[in-house]
Amino acid sequence: MAYIATFLPFCLFTSLALTVAIFCAHGLRRREVSQRILRGVIGSAFGFIVSPPIAALAGLIPDLMIQPEYFAQPFLGCISPASIFLLYATTAFAVLAGFVGGFCFGRGNRGSELF
């Protein structure tokens, strides 16, 4: 349920980042920037995959949100809005942290200048 609820914002962020990477590579001829953005997208995908289980282990969201049976069928119970907000907040933080991590600390980024 957690992945289904946050998949659309993640896809929007990823498609925007990939569009910017394509524009940097072909429009501005900045391959280094494009490669860094692509590494950032890979880092954000890692953050998207890892964030719900870590949030459930930390007690930020209920374990019910990451149970596998709710990938196939909808959940018919009641979940508090605060839990849903924390789910979105932790996923957004993890995706952005993964993007920054991939952008700044990816392989081959040491000592290179962007502009």
N, C-alpha and C positions, 0 to 999 in steps of 0.2 A: 504494500500500500504506500509505503514511503517513497519508493522509486516511481510509482505511477503518478503520485501527486506532484512530484517535483521534476518530472521528465520534460514537460513542456517549457518551463523557464530555462532548464539546462540546454535544451535544443536551441532555444532562441539565443542564448549567450554564445553557444558554440558556433551557430551559423553566422552571427555577427562577427565573431573573432576570425572565422575562416574567410569571410568576405574581406575584412581588413587585411588579412595576410595575403590574399590574392591581389588586392589592390596595391599593397606594398611591393609585391614581387614583380608585377607586370606594369603597373602604372608609374610607380616611383623608382623602379629599379633598385630597390633596397632588399636584396636577398637575405642579408643578415637579420633584419627586422622581421621578415616573413618567417624565417626559420625559428626565431625566438617565439613568435606568436604561435606557431605550430607546436612547439614544445610546451608552451603555456596551455594550449588546448589539451594536450595529452595529460598534463598535470591536473587540469580541471576535471577531466574524465576520471582520473584516479581519485580525486577528492569527492566526486559525485558517488562513486562506488563505495568508498570507505566510510563516508560520513554517517549514514543512518545506523549501521551497527555500532559505531563508536558512540553515537548519541544515545542509543538504547542502553549500552553498557554503562554509560555515565549517569543514566537516569534522567536525561533531559526529555526523552520521548518515551511513551509506553512501548513495551516489547511487542505488543499487538501489531504495531505499525510495520514491523519487519518480518512477520511470520509468513512463511512461503505459501500457505493456502490462500492468502489474499492477493496473490498475483493472478490467480485464475478466476476468482469470484469476487464480487463487490462486498464490502463490509457493511452490514446492516445495523450495527450498533451505534452508540454515541461516543464521540471523542471530543474532549473539550477544545475550544478554540485556542487556548493557550498552548496546548500540545502541538496543534497544527502550526501555530506561529513559530514555536521553537523548532519544529521540523524544517520549515522554510528558512529560518535564520541560520541554523547549523549547516544546512546544505549550501546556502549561499556563501557562508563564510568559508566552508571547505572548498567549494569550487573556486572562489576568488583566491584563497591561499594556495591552492594547487596551481592556478594560473600564474600567480606571481612567482611561485617556486620554480615552475618550469621555465618561465620567461627569464628570470634572473640567474638561476643556479643550474641551468641545464648544461649538458656536455658541450664544451668548447666556448663557453661564454666568458671565461676569465680573460680580462685584459682587452676585450674588444669594445670598440666604440660603435654607438648606434648611428650617429649623425655626423 
